[in-house]
Amino acid sequence: MAGCPDSAAPAWVSDTPVYEGPIQDLIDELAKLPGLGPKGAQRIAFHLLGSENQEFDRLIAALGHVRDDVTFCAECGNVSADKLCRICSDARRDTTKICVVEEPKDVQAIERTKEFKGRYHVLGGALDPLGGIGPDQLRIRELLRRLGNQADGVDVTEVIVATDPNTEGEATATYLVRMLKDFPGLSVTRLASGLPMGGDLEFADELTLGRAVSGRRVLT
């Protein structure tokens, strides 16, 4: 634009929201969700705007059930609708093996491989001193308690550390090895190579993650 400095914004540029009222409020709230930016939030908002009332009602009901009815398994920390999740309630699962993951979404990632038949323990995150997350903020004490109080007289013989292959996940794995090394007869393993460093379990394909589970290695 002639006569204007390069850094000057055109007169028509404004920070005022494009839409008004409820639709803009919805776009703003959707844009706060992980993985959604303003454009994705706008697409969802206008999809909902054009939806039938029944679809709207189903979505509102589902959100209400998540808020009011979803809890966490008293044993493993996975999301559950009951005191115990379906995996901890399943007598067919191998109680001698526990796979330790960071988040409930990682349980589903491992389950999709169909390689693991044991049970899980969800930490609720990973060690991140800079972010203020230490051992006390994770469900590490609950894991130690599970190993110390064996159910049905069956000893856990292997703990598989399946934290994410990034800096925080590796720090958590190292810490768990130190905590678990003195349990007699317990083998502590880590997922094998095949997972990209810096990645998240939920984004790994089933073949790569399955090979990592079946080829896990002993930590020393």
QUIJOBEL-V499753 format. One record per residue. RES is the residue in one small letter. NEAR is the number of other C-alpha atoms within 8 Angstrom. Layout:
res-><RES/RES>
near-><NEAR/NEAR>
//
This chain:
res-><m/a/g/c/p/d/s/a/a/p/a/w/v/s/d/t/p/v/y/e/g/p/i/q/d/l/i/d/e/l/a/k/l/p/g/l/g/p/k/g/a/q/r/i/a/f/h/l/l/g/s/e/n/q/e/f/d/r/l/i/a/a/l/g/h/v/r/d/d/v/t/f/c/a/e/c/g/n/v/s/a/d/k/l/c/r/i/c/s/d/a/r/r/d/t/t/k/i/c/v/v/e/e/p/k/d/v/q/a/i/e/r/t/k/e/f/k/g/r/y/h/v/l/g/g/a/l/d/p/l/g/g/i/g/p/d/q/l/r/i/r/e/l/l/r/r/l/g/n/q/a/d/g/v/d/v/t/e/v/i/v/a/t/d/p/n/t/e/g/e/a/t/a/t/y/l/v/r/m/l/k/d/f/p/g/l/s/v/t/r/l/a/s/g/l/p/m/g/g/d/l/e/f/a/d/e/l/t/l/g/r/a/v/s/g/r/r/v/l/t>
near-><3/3/4/6/5/4/4/6/5/5/5/4/6/5/4/4/6/5/6/7/6/6/9/11/8/9/12/10/8/10/12/8/7/5/4/11/8/9/7/9/13/9/8/8/12/8/8/8/6/6/8/6/6/6/8/10/8/8/8/8/8/8/8/8/9/8/7/6/7/10/9/13/13/7/7/9/12/12/10/12/10/8/9/12/13/7/7/11/7/7/5/4/10/8/10/10/12/13/12/13/15/13/11/12/7/11/11/8/12/13/9/7/11/8/9/8/7/11/12/10/13/13/13/10/7/12/12/9/7/5/5/6/12/9/8/8/6/13/11/9/8/7/9/9/8/8/9/6/6/10/6/4/5/8/9/12/9/11/13/13/12/10/12/13/12/10/7/10/12/11/9/11/11/8/8/8/11/7/7/10/8/5/6/4/5/11/8/13/12/12/12/12/7/8/12/6/6/8/10/9/10/7/6/9/6/9/7/10/15/12/10/13/12/8/9/12/8/8/7/3>
//
